[in-house]
């Protein structure tokens, strides 16, 4: 499989660069975008192995949108033809009827030549992809879909915290969410070491922030926590070994390990975390990193259900 299909473009220094999201339309409350909020109209396609897609899975459940937005999970192993619906009856997406996600990309834009990425939000009425813009997608679920939220839905993007949240989420993306990929896909020693060092410097800073508060924004669970969690959940099973992010394991970082277990104990996080999908996707898909495609048996995951002890912090 070509490096272009994985989006592994590198600069002159061997640093890895992520492909820009191609579909960036939005579903809006007032319908001004051409895609109005409407229960049963939109279909979410995800991989449980993908941290970017996992965000949307968690937020969809937290907000009570599981009935309003249908969802299909693709096979964790991405092949030459991209994500396949081999986990669904007949090996086809039950909503769109296609066998591969790439078919929806080609129908929506026949000239598209990039990667076929998840999450993908597809419109059943027009038969077109609305968005694969994962950062905006989850924010819109919080802000534009309010009329369909459940009564107990948290405000994951509170107005009074947005400026601070936006700044925090940007550095989490740069150094942590994307930082593990920058380390794993680097093609020079210097590019790898820079990404590795920035990653752990940021994790240390986040641990200090979380030492006396339950969530990143204090006493409120927000989008920022969702974004950090999806990287932490994959850290020991994938990033520590596969991407050489190995200064420490998550289980060796006491504050972050307890924080991750605290979130995992919530069904919206824990029940949507699939460590088997994570391992099979990364180790069996990135053949330039793991040419044998052997999937490791470890690590021991029993600690995820151990008491986290963070109930005493602000936000409990």
Order of alpha helices (4+ residues) and beta strands (2+ residues): alpha-beta-beta-beta-alpha-beta-alpha-beta-beta-alpha-alpha-alpha-alpha-alpha-alpha-alpha-alpha
